[in-house]
Amino acid sequence: MNNDSTADRYIDRPSRGTLGRIHSVMSMGGVDGPGIRCVVFLQGCPMRCAYCHNPDTWTADGGELMSVEEIAKKVLRYKTYFGKDGGLTVSGGEPLMQADFVTELFDRMHKEGVSTCLDTSGHGCVGEKLQKLLSKTDITLCDVKFTSEDEYRRYSNGSLAVVSDFLSEASKAHVRIWIRQVTVPGITDDTENIKRLTKIADRYGVERIELLPFHKMCIPKYESLGMEFPLADVPECMGKKTDELSRLIPDRYMT
């Protein structure tokens, strides 16, 4: 797994302050945490998820170097649209790989009265760096990709234990926690998986569980990068299936 010294590779510190590698900025989104949110997608990810729809965010040397203040100016243009629930979401790639940058950005947002949301796989940062970041985080969307260690190793190059450690730290920091999972036919679309996912939610004081349907709209991206999509032969998940599985989740996690 990546540690703090690895994460530092993603940060440059010239005269204009801490820089982050930015993949893209979405002005306003409605599915990236509560309310209307500006979403900043960062470059670089330690995971290699079989169903990833943004393989262009994997490499650490892509994207555009931008300062905290440059991003803050972009976000604050939309502050009037956020209302009482919205704000800024930082996604990826994997934002934990650029923990210093995100911590400074979140601190800047708090000074402007803007809510902060961390959309993460739970991989890429541990210890004091993670604790500092969580102290500036209002809510986290944690992608619990699978509910067994074997599935994590097989399909993502990740670890359920690492995710559990992240959720434990987020809970200790009193961060609001939503967990998400992509429903992949034949992998995460069975009853036992949902039971295990619910147990994880119970353990860490999770507020909400969201199931997202697997799709293959990303295949053109893979083709443009000269890569094969690992799950090209897996059928897409229809909304009917996620609705069916969602009914197995206790109501307290579905509001």
Phi and psi restraints in degrees (value plus and minus 20) as a CYANA .aco file:
   2 ASN   PHI     -97.6   -57.6
   2 ASN   PSI     126.2   166.2
   3 ASN   PHI    -139.6   -99.6
   3 ASN   PSI    -193.2  -153.2
   4 ASP   PHI     -82.4   -42.4
   4 ASP   PSI     -57.2   -17.2
   5 SER   PHI     -85.3   -45.3
   5 SER   PSI     -54.7   -14.7
   6 THR   PHI     -86.6   -46.6
   6 THR   PSI     -61.9   -21.9
   7 ALA   PHI     -78.9   -38.9
   7 ALA   PSI     -52.7   -12.7
   8 ASP   PHI     -83.3   -43.3
   8 ASP   PSI     -40.6    -0.6
   9 ARG   PHI     -82.8   -42.8
   9 ARG   PSI     -42.1    -2.1
  10 TYR   PHI    -110.6   -70.6
  10 TYR   PSI     -18.6    21.4
  11 ILE   PHI    -138.2   -98.2
  11 ILE   PSI     114.3   154.3
  12 ASP   PHI    -139.5   -99.5
  12 ASP   PSI     124.2   164.2
  13 ARG   PHI    -148.8  -108.8
  13 ARG   PSI      47.4    87.4
  14 PRO   PHI     -99.5   -59.5
  14 PRO   PSI    -186.1  -146.1
  15 SER   PHI     -82.5   -42.5
  15 SER   PSI     -46.9    -6.9
  16 ARG   PHI    -105.5   -65.5
  16 ARG   PSI      -5.4    34.6
  17 GLY   PHI      77.2   117.2
  17 GLY   PSI    -190.6  -150.6
  18 THR   PHI     -82.5   -42.5
  18 THR   PSI     108.9   148.9
  19 LEU   PHI    -128.4   -88.4
  19 LEU   PSI     126.3   166.3
  20 GLY   PHI    -136.4   -96.4
  20 GLY   PSI     132.0   172.0
  21 ARG   PHI    -108.2   -68.2
  21 ARG   PSI      94.0   134.0
  22 ILE   PHI    -124.5   -84.5
  22 ILE   PSI     107.6   147.6
  23 HIS   PHI    -101.0   -61.0
  23 HIS   PSI     -68.8   -28.8
  24 SER   PHI    -188.8  -148.8
  24 SER   PSI     146.5   186.5
  25 VAL   PHI    -149.7  -109.7
  25 VAL   PSI     108.1   148.1
  26 MET   PHI    -125.1   -85.1
  26 MET   PSI     101.4   141.4
  27 SER   PHI     -78.7   -38.7
  27 SER   PSI     -67.5   -27.5
  28 MET   PHI    -167.8  -127.8
  28 MET   PSI     105.6   145.6
  29 GLY   PHI    -147.7  -107.7
  29 GLY   PSI     131.7   171.7
  30 GLY   PHI    -133.9   -93.9
  30 GLY   PSI     -13.6    26.4
  31 VAL   PHI    -147.5  -107.5
  31 VAL   PSI       1.9    41.9
  32 ASP   PHI    -140.7  -100.7
  32 ASP   PSI      26.8    66.8
  33 GLY   PHI      92.5   132.5
  33 GLY   PSI    -199.1  -159.1
  34 PRO   PHI     -87.3   -47.3
  34 PRO   PSI     123.7   163.7
  35 GLY   PHI      50.1    90.1
  35 GLY   PSI    -185.0  -145.0
  36 ILE   PHI    -108.7   -68.7
  36 ILE   PSI     109.4   149.4
  37 ARG   PHI    -155.8  -115.8
  37 ARG   PSI     121.6   161.6
  38 CYS   PHI     -99.1   -59.1
  38 CYS   PSI     115.5   155.5
  39 VAL   PHI    -139.4   -99.4
  39 VAL   PSI     104.4   144.4
  40 VAL   PHI    -126.8   -86.8
  40 VAL   PSI     100.1   140.1
  41 PHE   PHI    -118.4   -78.4
  41 PHE   PSI     103.2   143.2
  42 LEU   PHI    -114.0   -74.0
  42 LEU   PSI     139.8   179.8
  43 GLN   PHI    -115.6   -75.6
  43 GLN   PSI     123.8   163.8
  44 GLY   PHI      81.3   121.3
  44 GLY   PSI     110.3   150.3
  45 CYS   PHI    -172.4  -132.4
  45 CYS   PSI     115.7   155.7
  46 PRO   PHI    -103.0   -63.0
  46 PRO   PSI     -33.4     6.6
  47 MET   PHI    -107.2   -67.2
  47 MET   PSI     139.7   179.7
  48 ARG   PHI    -157.8  -117.8
  48 ARG   PSI      47.1    87.1
  49 CYS   PHI     -89.7   -49.7
  49 CYS   PSI     116.9   156.9
  50 ALA   PHI     -81.4   -41.4
  50 ALA   PSI     -47.6    -7.6
  51 TYR   PHI    -125.7   -85.7
  51 TYR   PSI      -7.9    32.1
  52 CYS   PHI     -75.3   -35.3
  52 CYS   PSI     113.0   153.0
  53 HIS   PHI    -123.1   -83.1
  53 HIS   PSI     -14.5    25.5
  54 ASN   PHI    -151.5  -111.5
  54 ASN   PSI      39.6    79.6
  55 PRO   PHI     -83.9   -43.9
  55 PRO   PSI     -37.0     3.0
  56 ASP   PHI     -91.2   -51.2
  56 ASP   PSI     -29.6    10.4
  57 THR   PHI    -115.8   -75.8
  57 THR   PSI     -21.4    18.6
  58 TRP   PHI     -88.1   -48.1
  58 TRP   PSI     -66.1   -26.1
  59 THR   PHI     -89.9   -49.9
  59 THR   PSI     126.9   166.9
  60 ALA   PHI    -102.2   -62.2
  60 ALA   PSI     -35.4     4.6
  61 ASP   PHI    -123.7   -83.7
  61 ASP   PSI      -8.5    31.5
  62 GLY   PHI    -113.7   -73.7
  62 GLY   PSI    -188.4  -148.4
  63 GLY   PHI      52.4    92.4
  63 GLY   PSI    -189.5  -149.5
  64 GLU   PHI    -140.8  -100.8
  64 GLU   PSI     112.8   152.8
  65 LEU   PHI     -94.9   -54.9
  65 LEU   PSI     104.0   144.0
  66 MET   PHI    -157.2  -117.2
  66 MET   PSI     130.7   170.7
  67 SER   PHI    -106.5   -66.5
  67 SER   PSI     145.3   185.3
  68 VAL   PHI     -77.3   -37.3
  68 VAL   PSI     -63.6   -23.6
  69 GLU   PHI     -87.2   -47.2
  69 GLU   PSI     -56.2   -16.2
  70 GLU   PHI     -84.3   -44.3
  70 GLU   PSI     -62.2   -22.2
  71 ILE   PHI     -89.1   -49.1
  71 ILE   PSI     -61.2   -21.2
  72 ALA   PHI     -78.0   -38.0
  72 ALA   PSI     -61.5   -21.5
  73 LYS   PHI     -82.9   -42.9
  73 LYS   PSI     -59.2   -19.2
  74 LYS   PHI     -84.4   -44.4
  74 LYS   PSI     -65.5   -25.5
  75 VAL   PHI     -85.1   -45.1
  75 VAL   PSI     -65.0   -25.0
  76 LEU   PHI     -87.7   -47.7
  76 LEU   PSI     -36.4     3.6
  77 ARG   PHI     -79.7   -39.7
  77 ARG   PSI     -48.0    -8.0
  78 TYR   PHI    -126.3   -86.3
  78 TYR   PSI     -10.4    29.6
  79 LYS   PHI     -76.6   -36.6
  79 LYS   PSI     -57.7   -17.7
  80 THR   PHI     -85.3   -45.3
  80 THR   PSI     -38.9     1.1
  81 TYR   PHI    -109.5   -69.5
  81 TYR   PSI     -32.5     7.5
  82 PHE   PHI     -90.8   -50.8
  82 PHE   PSI     -51.3   -11.3
  83 GLY   PHI      45.2    85.2
  83 GLY   PSI    -178.4  -138.4
  84 LYS   PHI    -101.6   -61.6
  84 LYS   PSI     -38.0     2.0
  85 ASP   PHI    -126.3   -86.3
  85 ASP   PSI     -45.0    -5.0
  86 GLY   PHI    -102.0   -62.0
  86 GLY   PSI    -190.0  -150.0
  87 GLY   PHI     138.3   178.3
  87 GLY   PSI    -163.4  -123.4
  88 LEU   PHI    -127.1   -87.1
  88 LEU   PSI     114.0   154.0
  89 THR   PHI    -137.0   -97.0
  89 THR   PSI     111.2   151.2
  90 VAL   PHI    -127.6   -87.6
  90 VAL   PSI     104.3   144.3
  91 SER   PHI    -146.5  -106.5
  91 SER   PSI    -179.4  -139.4
  92 GLY   PHI    -177.4  -137.4
  92 GLY   PSI    -176.2  -136.2
  93 GLY   PHI      23.0    63.0
  93 GLY   PSI    -175.6  -135.6
  94 GLU   PHI    -151.7  -111.7
  94 GLU   PSI      90.0   130.0
  95 PRO   PHI     -83.4   -43.4
  95 PRO   PSI     -45.2    -5.2
  96 LEU   PHI     -85.8   -45.8
  96 LEU   PSI     -39.7     0.3
  97 MET   PHI     -90.2   -50.2
  97 MET   PSI     -37.1     2.9
  98 GLN   PHI    -145.1  -105.1
  98 GLN   PSI      31.2    71.2
  99 ALA   PHI     -80.3   -40.3
  99 ALA   PSI     -60.7   -20.7
 100 ASP   PHI     -80.9   -40.9
 100 ASP   PSI     -65.4   -25.4
 101 PHE   PHI     -82.9   -42.9
 101 PHE   PSI     -67.0   -27.0
 102 VAL   PHI     -85.4   -45.4
 102 VAL   PSI     -58.3   -18.3
 103 THR   PHI     -80.1   -40.1
 103 THR   PSI     -66.2   -26.2
 104 GLU   PHI     -85.3   -45.3
 104 GLU   PSI     -59.5   -19.5
 105 LEU   PHI     -85.6   -45.6
 105 LEU   PSI     -64.8   -24.8
 106 PHE   PHI     -83.6   -43.6
 106 PHE   PSI     -58.8   -18.8
 107 ASP   PHI     -82.3   -42.3
 107 ASP   PSI     -60.9   -20.9
 108 ARG   PHI     -81.9   -41.9
 108 ARG   PSI     -61.6   -21.6
 109 MET   PHI     -86.1   -46.1
 109 MET   PSI     -60.9   -20.9
 110 HIS   PHI     -81.3   -41.3
 110 HIS   PSI     -55.6   -15.6
 111 LYS   PHI     -86.0   -46.0
 111 LYS   PSI     -41.5    -1.5
 112 GLU   PHI    -119.0   -79.0
 112 GLU   PSI     -15.4    24.6
 113 GLY   PHI      53.4    93.4
 113 GLY   PSI       7.5    47.5
 114 VAL   PHI    -124.4   -84.4
 114 VAL   PSI     109.9   149.9
 115 SER   PHI     -86.2   -46.2
 115 SER   PSI     123.9   163.9
 116 THR   PHI    -137.5   -97.5
 116 THR   PSI     116.7   156.7
 117 CYS   PHI    -151.9  -111.9
 117 CYS   PSI     112.3   152.3
 118 LEU   PHI    -129.2   -89.2
 118 LEU   PSI      94.4   134.4
 119 ASP   PHI    -119.5   -79.5
 119 ASP   PSI      89.9   129.9
 120 THR   PHI    -164.8  -124.8
 120 THR   PSI     137.7   177.7
 121 SER   PHI    -108.8   -68.8
 121 SER   PSI     -28.0    12.0
 122 GLY   PHI      65.2   105.2
 122 GLY   PSI     -17.4    22.6
 123 HIS   PHI    -129.9   -89.9
 123 HIS   PSI     124.1   164.1
 124 GLY   PHI     103.0   143.0
 124 GLY   PSI     -30.8     9.2
 125 CYS   PHI    -180.8  -140.8
 125 CYS   PSI     118.4   158.4
 126 VAL   PHI    -158.7  -118.7
 126 VAL   PSI     156.0   196.0
 127 GLY   PHI      46.4    86.4
 127 GLY   PSI    -163.5  -123.5
 128 GLU   PHI     -82.1   -42.1
 128 GLU   PSI     -58.7   -18.7
 129 LYS   PHI     -79.6   -39.6
 129 LYS   PSI     -64.6   -24.6
 130 LEU   PHI     -85.3   -45.3
 130 LEU   PSI     -63.0   -23.0
 131 GLN   PHI     -81.9   -41.9
 131 GLN   PSI     -59.8   -19.8
 132 LYS   PHI     -83.7   -43.7
 132 LYS   PSI     -62.5   -22.5
 133 LEU   PHI     -84.0   -44.0
 133 LEU   PSI     -65.7   -25.7
 134 LEU   PHI     -84.3   -44.3
 134 LEU   PSI     -47.7    -7.7
 135 SER   PHI     -87.5   -47.5
 135 SER   PSI     -36.7     3.3
 136 LYS   PHI    -128.4   -88.4
 136 LYS   PSI     -13.7    26.3
 137 THR   PHI    -124.6   -84.6
 137 THR   PSI     108.7   148.7
 138 ASP   PHI    -107.0   -67.0
 138 ASP   PSI     -58.7   -18.7
 139 ILE   PHI    -167.2  -127.2
 139 ILE   PSI     124.6   164.6
 140 THR   PHI    -141.6  -101.6
 140 THR   PSI     116.4   156.4
 141 LEU   PHI    -120.1   -80.1
 141 LEU   PSI      81.9   121.9
 142 CYS   PHI    -118.7   -78.7
 142 CYS   PSI     101.2   141.2
 143 ASP   PHI    -103.4   -63.4
 143 ASP   PSI      77.7   117.7
 144 VAL   PHI    -105.4   -65.4
 144 VAL   PSI      72.1   112.1
 145 LYS   PHI     -85.9   -45.9
 145 LYS   PSI     -57.6   -17.6
 146 PHE   PHI    -164.4  -124.4
 146 PHE   PSI     148.6   188.6
 147 THR   PHI    -135.7   -95.7
 147 THR   PSI      -2.5    37.5
 148 SER   PHI    -161.6  -121.6
 148 SER   PSI     130.4   170.4
 149 GLU   PHI     -83.6   -43.6
 149 GLU   PSI     -58.4   -18.4
 150 ASP   PHI     -81.5   -41.5
 150 ASP   PSI     -64.0   -24.0
 151 GLU   PHI     -85.3   -45.3
 151 GLU   PSI     -58.7   -18.7
 152 TYR   PHI     -79.3   -39.3
 152 TYR   PSI     -68.1   -28.1
 153 ARG   PHI     -84.0   -44.0
 153 ARG   PSI     -60.1   -20.1
 154 ARG   PHI     -93.2   -53.2
 154 ARG   PSI     -58.4   -18.4
 155 TYR   PHI    -132.6   -92.6
 155 TYR   PSI     -23.9    16.1
 156 SER   PHI    -165.2  -125.2
 156 SER   PSI     -27.7    12.3
 157 ASN   PHI      43.3    83.3
 157 ASN   PSI       6.3    46.3
 158 GLY   PHI    -140.6  -100.6
 158 GLY   PSI    -185.6  -145.6
 159 SER   PHI    -168.0  -128.0
 159 SER   PSI     111.0   151.0
 160 LEU   PHI     -84.3   -44.3
 160 LEU   PSI     -53.7   -13.7
 161 ALA   PHI     -82.5   -42.5
 161 ALA   PSI     -59.2   -19.2
 162 VAL   PHI     -84.6   -44.6
 162 VAL   PSI     -63.0   -23.0
 163 VAL   PHI     -83.0   -43.0
 163 VAL   PSI     -61.8   -21.8
 164 SER   PHI     -81.4   -41.4
 164 SER   PSI     -60.9   -20.9
 165 ASP   PHI     -82.9   -42.9
 165 ASP   PSI     -61.3   -21.3
 166 PHE   PHI     -82.4   -42.4
 166 PHE   PSI     -66.6   -26.6
 167 LEU   PHI     -82.4   -42.4
 167 LEU   PSI     -56.2   -16.2
 168 SER   PHI     -83.4   -43.4
 168 SER   PSI     -64.2   -24.2
 169 GLU   PHI     -85.9   -45.9
 169 GLU   PSI     -60.7   -20.7
 170 ALA   PHI     -84.0   -44.0
 170 ALA   PSI     -60.1   -20.1
 171 SER   PHI     -85.1   -45.1
 171 SER   PSI     -63.3   -23.3
 172 LYS   PHI     -81.6   -41.6
 172 LYS   PSI     -53.4   -13.4
 173 ALA   PHI    -103.3   -63.3
 173 ALA   PSI     -18.9    21.1
 174 HIS   PHI      41.4    81.4
 174 HIS   PSI      15.1    55.1
 175 VAL   PHI    -102.5   -62.5
 175 VAL   PSI     116.6   156.6
 176 ARG   PHI     -85.2   -45.2
 176 ARG   PSI     113.5   153.5
 177 ILE   PHI    -139.4   -99.4
 177 ILE   PSI     103.4   143.4
 178 TRP   PHI    -130.8   -90.8
 178 TRP   PSI     119.0   159.0
 179 ILE   PHI    -135.2   -95.2
 179 ILE   PSI     126.2   166.2
 180 ARG   PHI    -147.2  -107.2
 180 ARG   PSI     133.7   173.7
 181 GLN   PHI    -170.1  -130.1
 181 GLN   PSI     117.7   157.7
 182 VAL   PHI    -101.9   -61.9
 182 VAL   PSI     108.8   148.8
 183 THR   PHI    -106.6   -66.6
 183 THR   PSI      85.6   125.6
 184 VAL   PHI    -127.2   -87.2
 184 VAL   PSI     100.4   140.4
 185 PRO   PHI     -73.3   -33.3
 185 PRO   PSI     110.7   150.7
 186 GLY   PHI      62.3   102.3
 186 GLY   PSI     -25.8    14.2
 187 ILE   PHI    -144.1  -104.1
 187 ILE   PSI     -73.9   -33.9
 188 THR   PHI    -145.1  -105.1
 188 THR   PSI       3.5    43.5
 189 ASP   PHI    -129.1   -89.1
 189 ASP   PSI       6.3    46.3
 190 ASP   PHI    -134.3   -94.3
 190 ASP   PSI     142.7   182.7
 191 THR   PHI     -80.7   -40.7
 191 THR   PSI     -63.1   -23.1
 192 GLU   PHI     -82.3   -42.3
 192 GLU   PSI     -57.1   -17.1
 193 ASN   PHI     -82.0   -42.0
 193 ASN   PSI     -62.8   -22.8
 194 ILE   PHI     -84.7   -44.7
 194 ILE   PSI     -57.7   -17.7
 195 LYS   PHI     -82.6   -42.6
 195 LYS   PSI     -62.6   -22.6
 196 ARG   PHI     -87.5   -47.5
 196 ARG   PSI     -57.6   -17.6
 197 LEU   PHI     -84.0   -44.0
 197 LEU   PSI     -60.2   -20.2
 198 THR   PHI     -85.3   -45.3
 198 THR   PSI     -57.8   -17.8
 199 LYS   PHI     -83.8   -43.8
 199 LYS   PSI     -58.1   -18.1
 200 ILE   PHI     -82.4   -42.4
 200 ILE   PSI     -64.3   -24.3
 201 ALA   PHI     -80.7   -40.7
 201 ALA   PSI     -61.6   -21.6
 202 ASP   PHI     -81.9   -41.9
 202 ASP   PSI     -58.3   -18.3
 203 ARG   PHI     -88.8   -48.8
 203 ARG   PSI     -52.8   -12.8
 204 TYR   PHI    -135.6   -95.6
 204 TYR   PSI      -3.1    36.9
 205 GLY   PHI      45.4    85.4
 205 GLY   PSI      17.9    57.9
 206 VAL   PHI     -87.4   -47.4
 206 VAL   PSI     124.2   164.2
 207 GLU   PHI    -111.0   -71.0
 207 GLU   PSI     -54.2   -14.2
 208 ARG   PHI    -171.2  -131.2
 208 ARG   PSI     125.4   165.4
 209 ILE   PHI    -139.7   -99.7
 209 ILE   PSI     110.6   150.6
 210 GLU   PHI    -143.3  -103.3
 210 GLU   PSI     113.7   153.7
 211 LEU   PHI    -125.7   -85.7
 211 LEU   PSI     110.1   150.1
 212 LEU   PHI    -134.1   -94.1
 212 LEU   PSI     111.6   151.6
 213 PRO   PHI     -93.0   -53.0
 213 PRO   PSI     115.5   155.5
 214 PHE   PHI     -87.8   -47.8
 214 PHE   PSI     113.4   153.4
 215 HIS   PHI    -157.9  -117.9
 215 HIS   PSI     152.0   192.0
 216 LYS   PHI    -143.6  -103.6
 216 LYS   PSI       8.6    48.6
 217 MET   PHI     -86.2   -46.2
 217 MET   PSI     -33.0     7.0
 218 CYS   PHI    -100.9   -60.9
 218 CYS   PSI     -30.3     9.7
 219 ILE   PHI     -74.4   -34.4
 219 ILE   PSI     -61.6   -21.6
 220 PRO   PHI     -77.5   -37.5
 220 PRO   PSI     -53.8   -13.8
 221 LYS   PHI     -83.4   -43.4
 221 LYS   PSI     -65.6   -25.6
 222 TYR   PHI     -81.1   -41.1
 222 TYR   PSI     -63.0   -23.0
 223 GLU   PHI     -83.3   -43.3
 223 GLU   PSI     -59.8   -19.8
 224 SER   PHI     -87.2   -47.2
 224 SER   PSI     -45.0    -5.0
 225 LEU   PHI    -113.2   -73.2
 225 LEU   PSI     -19.1    20.9
 226 GLY   PHI      51.0    91.0
 226 GLY   PSI      10.8    50.8
 227 MET   PHI    -138.4   -98.4
 227 MET   PSI     133.3   173.3
 228 GLU   PHI    -113.3   -73.3
 228 GLU   PSI     117.6   157.6
 229 PHE   PHI    -100.0   -60.0
 229 PHE   PSI      98.0   138.0
 230 PRO   PHI     -78.4   -38.4
 230 PRO   PSI     -49.3    -9.3
 231 LEU   PHI    -129.2   -89.2
 231 LEU   PSI      12.8    52.8
 232 ALA   PHI     -80.2   -40.2
 232 ALA   PSI     -49.5    -9.5
 233 ASP   PHI    -111.2   -71.2
 233 ASP   PSI     -22.4    17.6
 234 VAL   PHI    -106.3   -66.3
 234 VAL   PSI     111.1   151.1
 235 PRO   PHI     -86.2   -46.2
 235 PRO   PSI     131.2   171.2
 236 GLU   PHI     -88.4   -48.4
 236 GLU   PSI     136.2   176.2
 237 CYS   PHI    -114.1   -74.1
 237 CYS   PSI     106.2   146.2
 238 MET   PHI    -103.0   -63.0
 238 MET   PSI     133.1   173.1
 239 GLY   PHI     -77.7   -37.7
 239 GLY   PSI     -50.2   -10.2
 240 LYS   PHI     -79.5   -39.5
 240 LYS   PSI     -57.8   -17.8
 241 LYS   PHI     -90.9   -50.9
 241 LYS   PSI     -62.8   -22.8
 242 THR   PHI     -85.4   -45.4
 242 THR   PSI     -54.9   -14.9
 243 ASP   PHI     -83.3   -43.3
 243 ASP   PSI     -62.4   -22.4
 244 GLU   PHI     -82.3   -42.3
 244 GLU   PSI     -65.1   -25.1
 245 LEU   PHI     -90.2   -50.2
 245 LEU   PSI     -54.6   -14.6
 246 SER   PHI     -82.6   -42.6
 246 SER   PSI     -49.3    -9.3
 247 ARG   PHI     -88.5   -48.5
 247 ARG   PSI     -34.6     5.4
 248 LEU   PHI    -105.4   -65.4
 248 LEU   PSI     -32.4     7.6
 249 ILE   PHI    -107.2   -67.2
 249 ILE   PSI     113.8   153.8
 250 PRO   PHI     -74.4   -34.4
 250 PRO   PSI     123.3   163.3
 251 ASP   PHI     -75.8   -35.8
 251 ASP   PSI     -48.9    -8.9
 252 ARG   PHI     -84.5   -44.5
 252 ARG   PSI     -37.9     2.1
 253 TYR   PHI    -121.5   -81.5
 253 TYR   PSI     -15.6    24.4
 254 MET   PHI    -135.6   -95.6
 254 MET   PSI     -13.3    26.7
